Amino acid sequence: MKIHSELVKKYRADRQWSQEQLSELCGLNLRTIQRLESSGKASMESVRALAAVFEVEATTFIADASEATPSTWDSLKTSLMKYDNFSGRTGRREYWQFLLFYILLVAIGSVIDLKLETLVALILLLPLLAVGSRRLHDAGESPWWQLLFLVPFGFVPVFFLLAKESKTDVTADGAQSSSTA
């Protein structure tokens, strides 16, 4: 679960404890303390141990789920601002929101005028390809799969690949992490 790592650091600094001292007092491994302070991810048992040592409620450290999830408008703005970035990763939610946005704008353009539909589709084509490439990278696939959109019924396998979960990476210390940009 996501926690407020800065708050943990603040409580520890206020008591002038090192990470080693906090780990001994909590009964947690030093590596666990280092991980939760750097990444902000901890198990409920770790949060309860921290709360007991700092004499606060466990909910004090738990981050609100709405803070971790960007709004739809933030996702769309990010996708449009990264219109020329074909590397990196994009989560499923951001991709599908952008695709829905694309379809909606093209549909509105088609209702108004055929030329407007074509103009909107062309303007948003580059950001759509960029967000699709980042999504396929996140799923562990090649962005070249998007070329199947040019083939009749080629969208079926591409949508299947775009819907895959994010690929889990193994870090240098052997721990597993999942990227959801």
N, C-alpha and C positions, 0 to 999 in steps of 0.2 A: 504494500500500500504506500501511497505517497504521503510523506510527512514534511513538516516545516523544519528543514535541516538548519536554517539560520537561527531558529528559536532554540534548538538543542545546543548549538554553539554558544548562543548568548547565555543560556542557563549555566553551561559549563564554565564559560569565561567569568561570569559573575561570582562563581564560587572559587575561581582560580584553580580549577582542576585541569590536569592534563587528560588526554584521551586514555592513557593507561590507567589513571586513577578512576576515571568514570567507568571504564570497563570492569575494573575490580569491584567497584561498588554495585554495579548493575548485575554482575555475574555473567556478563556478555564477553565475547571474544574481542580483543583489540581491533582485529580486522573488521568485525561487524560495526563497531563504533566509527571507524574510519569510513567505511562504505556508506553508512546512513548519513554521516555528515557531508560527504561529498556528493552522493547521488540523490539523497532525499527519499530513498526507498527502504522500508523496514517491515518486518513481520509484526503482527499484533502482539506477540509475546515480547519482542524487543521494545515496542512502544510502552507496554505495561511496565516493564522493568525500568525504563527511563522515568516514567511517571512516578513510580514508587520512590525512586532515589531523589527526584526533584520535588516530591510531595505536591504534585499537581494531578489534575484529572488526565487520563490518557487521551481524551478528545482534544486536549490543548495542542498536542503535537500533530494530530491528523489534519492533513490539508483537505480543504473542501474540494470535492470532485469537480465542481464547476470552475474552479481556478485552473485546473489542469487541462480542461477541454476548451479550446478556443471557440469563440462564437462562429456562426456561419459566415458572417460578414468579414471577420478577421481571416478566416480560411480563404474566402474568395479574394480578398485584398492581397494576401500573401501569394496566392497562385498567379494573380495578375502582375504583381511586382516581380515575380521570378519568371517572367515570360520567356527569358532567354537562357534559363538555367536548366540544362538537360542532365546534370549530374546531381547527386544527392538522393534524398529519399522523401517520399510523401506518403502519408498514411491513407488507408482506405477511405476514411470519412472525408478528408479533404478532396480526394480525387472525385468521388461520386457527387459531392456537393458542386464541384466545379462543372462536371459533366451536365448535371441538372440545370445549372445556371446557363450553360452554353445552349442546351436544347431549348430552354425557355426564351432566351433572347432571340434565337434564330426563329422560333415559332412566332414571336411577336413581330419580328421583321417581316415574316412571310404574310402575316395578316395585313400589314400596312402596304408593303410593296415588294415585288420580287427582287428589284435591285437592292433594296435595303436588306433583305434576307441574305443575299449574296455578299454584300458588304460586311454585315455583321459576322457571317460565317468565316470570311477571309481574315477579318481583323482578329477574331478569337481563335483561329486555327493554330497559330504558333504557341500561345499559352496552353492550349489543349494538348498539343503534342509534347510540350515541356512537362506538364504535370503528369501526363501519361508515362513519359520516360522515367520520371522520378518514382512513380508508383510501381512500375515494373522493376526498377532497381530495388525498391523496398521489398518486393515479393521474391527477389532473387532471380529474376528473369531478364532477358535481353530486351532493350527498348525497340529493337528491330522487329519484334513481333507486331508492332503497330502497322507494319506494311500490309498485314493481312486485312486491314480495313479496306484496302483497294480491291479485294477479291470478294465475289458474292458469297455470302454467309461466312466470310472470314472473321466477322466480328464475334462470332460465337466462341472460338477458342481464346481470342484476345480478352473478351470480357471475363472468361473463366480465369485467366491468368491475373487480370486486374483485381479480381475478387479474392485472390489468395491472401492468407495471413502474411504479416510481415515476417521476413526471414530472421531467424534467431542467429546472432553471431556469437562466437566463442572468443572471449577476450584473452589477453596474454596470460592472466593468472588462472585461467581455466573456468572462470565463472561465466554463466550464460547471461546475455543481455538481449533485450528486444528493442529495436528502434521503431518508433512510431512518430515520425515527424509530422 
